Amino acid sequence: MNPEVTAYIDGLSQAWQIEACEKLRQSIHTAVPDVVERLQYGKPHFLKNGKYLAVIGPAKGWVAFTLFNAAGVEDDLFEPSDVTDRRTIKFRSGQAIEVDVLAKLIAAAAQTL
């Protein structure tokens, strides 16, 4: 795991956001053990084979999780979008993050990379 990403997550001001980011990060690493992390554009990005797989984006009231190359990934967890290759979920305080379910969706998207 990239120490810059760790420092970024640990530096968030809200404890629930730190916990959410850690669970999302865990889901990504569970699904794609060889994923590469980097801090880019001020947010943790996750790459497989040099291509974007996911990004975690904390905001004031939520933590957004965007999955790239996800045109074939369908699930009710994701928000509706006109962008066909990206799927986004906004997690809010107290909302459960199902690590195993998310890891399966991430693995499905990673197969195309």
FENNOR-V482159 format. One record per residue. N is the residue number from 1. NEAR is the number of other ideal C-beta (glycine too) atoms within 12 Angstrom. Layout:
n=N near=NEAR
n=N near=NEAR
//
This chain:
n=1 near=22
n=2 near=21
n=3 near=13
n=4 near=18
n=5 near=32
n=6 near=18
n=7 near=16
n=8 near=28
n=9 near=32
n=10 near=19
n=11 near=17
n=12 near=25
n=13 near=12
n=14 near=21
n=15 near=14
n=16 near=22
n=17 near=33
n=18 near=23
n=19 near=24
n=20 near=35
n=21 near=38
n=22 near=28
n=23 near=29
n=24 near=42
n=25 near=36
n=26 near=26
n=27 near=35
n=28 near=42
n=29 near=29
n=30 near=22
n=31 near=31
n=32 near=33
n=33 near=16
n=34 near=16
n=35 near=33
n=36 near=26
n=37 near=32
n=38 near=24
n=39 near=24
n=40 near=19
n=41 near=13
n=42 near=16
n=43 near=27
n=44 near=41
n=45 near=31
n=46 near=42
n=47 near=26
n=48 near=28
n=49 near=16
n=50 near=13
n=51 near=19
n=52 near=30
n=53 near=41
n=54 near=45
n=55 near=32
n=56 near=44
n=57 near=29
n=58 near=31
n=59 near=22
n=60 near=14
n=61 near=16
n=62 near=25
n=63 near=34
n=64 near=28
n=65 near=44
n=66 near=34
n=67 near=45
n=68 near=28
n=69 near=30
n=70 near=33
n=71 near=18
n=72 near=16
n=73 near=33
n=74 near=16
n=75 near=20
n=76 near=12
n=77 near=25
n=78 near=26
n=79 near=19
n=80 near=13
n=81 near=18
n=82 near=9
n=83 near=16
n=84 near=15
n=85 near=21
n=86 near=25
n=87 near=34
n=88 near=28
n=89 near=37
n=90 near=26
n=91 near=35
n=92 near=20
n=93 near=20
n=94 near=14
n=95 near=20
n=96 near=17
n=97 near=31
n=98 near=22
n=99 near=24
n=100 near=16
n=101 near=22
n=102 near=36
n=103 near=27
n=104 near=21
n=105 near=34
n=106 near=42
n=107 near=28
n=108 near=24
n=109 near=37
n=110 near=34
n=111 near=19
n=112 near=21
n=113 near=26
//
